Amino acid sequence: MEILGYSDSREHQIIYKWNINKVIPFIECSKNDPKHVKLESSKFRTPANSKNLWYLRLRIENDEPSGKKKKWISLFLCRDDGKDELRMKFSLFILDNKNERKFEQTYYATCDDTNNGRGSSKFIKIEQLLENNVNLLPNNTLTVCVELTIYDDYKSFTTGYPLQIPQRQMVDDFRELYDSKVNSDVILVVGGEKFKAHKFILSTRSPVFFAMFTHEMKEKRDSEVAIPDIEPEIFRKMLEFIYTDEINNLDTDAADLLEAADKYQLLKLKSLCEESLSKSCRIDNAIKLMILADLHNANQLLEFIFEFVIRNIKDVIKTPEYEVLEKSKSLLLSKLIKKLADLNEN
């Protein structure tokens, strides 16, 4: 028997915003004061522990030991009382005039004191702040924020019943249904072969089958439905994909499956076919694939072939397939020429 143990820690988060108005005079006046100039915010609590009070401390810092030049604003998160040890994460940042975070700095810490703050002694240069006062100091107001997260102590648990996640997936159930044909309610006749299926699954997966089996059409009433213009082997692969969302040996029949996927609006199968066909693109079959993609609205494949043909245009126009394009696919040829013209303009 396997014993499972796990430990859990909850987190509590708060965002505190501190608006400091008339901040530019405050900064300018501090230039004449040789001592540190500081402000402290009001106190606030977190949902984690109402006994703990916090506040922000902002200070104008001297950049030189002489104290003649004050170039930095420091910013610290401070704890007012409480001596219990806390695990915490906090981010200090400024909100600009678009309410976006600027100069964000994130810290992880263990806090067990009441006096020493945690943060940065060089949070932002005063010169940088004043030069960007339109964005950073709208209405002569500095908005300083802290996003504080407090983590509870871990609680550990043990269970004698291991968590067992069943390995069977939904696709396994549908494959079994496809193989067994249990409770099938329709027979699809394709080129003389018959395939048992379920109207509900077909309707769920394909808008074409949905229309066929829900509207007042002959197929809704009949238990046998003829499926024209598709080979039995291609239909078998398409039907398996409808049930399982998987397909084997796609590259072998990608062109025929693309036609079937387009006809029955199976978008994922269609995309898979486009990807497969794009990998098979060569000089001698590029035009053939272009015509196929255009015929079945395979736009991703068509764009890929356009780019391939443009890169290899001198070789492609020498192929017999290009003559077919010129003689019988004038609209598609004009699309190609326009694509080439747009590329030359850029």
Stockholm file with secondary structure:
# STOCKHOLM 1.0

chainA/1-346         MEILGYSDSREHQIIYKWNINKVIPFIECSKNDPKHVKLESSKFRTPANSKNLWYLRLRIENDEPSGKKKKWISLFLCRDDGKDELRMKFSLFILDNKNERKFEQTYYATCDDTNNGRGSSKFIKIEQLLENNVNLLPNNTLTVCVELTIYDDYKSFTTGYPLQIPQRQMVDDFRELYDSKVNSDVILVVGGEKFKAHKFILSTRSPVFFAMFTHEMKEKRDSEVAIPDIEPEIFRKMLEFIYTDEINNLDTDAADLLEAADKYQLLKLKSLCEESLSKSCRIDNAIKLMILADLHNANQLLEFIFEFVIRNIKDVIKTPEYEVLEKSKSLLLSKLIKKLADLNEN
#=GR chainA/1-346 SS CCCEEEEECCEEEEEEEEEEESHHHHHHHHTTCSSCEEEECCCEEETTEEEEEEEEEEEEEESSTTSCCEEEEEEEEEECSCCSCEEEEEEEEEECTTSCEEEEEEEEEEECCSSCCEEEEEEEEHHHHHHTHHHHSGGGEEEEEEEEEEECCCEEEEESSCCCCCCCCHHHHHHHHHHHCTTCCEEEEETTEEEEECHHHHHHHCHHHHHHHHSSSHHHHCSEEECCSSCHHHHHHHHHHHHHSCCSSGGGGHHHHHHHHHHTTCHHHHHHHHHHHHHTCCTTTHHHHHHHHHHTTCHHHHHHHHHHHHHTHHHHTTSHHHHHHHHHCHHHHHHHHHHHHHHHHC
#=GC SS_cons         CCCEEEEECCEEEEEEEEEEESHHHHHHHHTTCSSCEEEECCCEEETTEEEEEEEEEEEEEESSTTSCCEEEEEEEEEECSCCSCEEEEEEEEEECTTSCEEEEEEEEEEECCSSCCEEEEEEEEHHHHHHTHHHHSGGGEEEEEEEEEEECCCEEEEESSCCCCCCCCHHHHHHHHHHHCTTCCEEEEETTEEEEECHHHHHHHCHHHHHHHHSSSHHHHCSEEECCSSCHHHHHHHHHHHHHSCCSSGGGGHHHHHHHHHHTTCHHHHHHHHHHHHHTCCTTTHHHHHHHHHHTTCHHHHHHHHHHHHHTHHHHTTSHHHHHHHHHCHHHHHHHHHHHHHHHHC
//
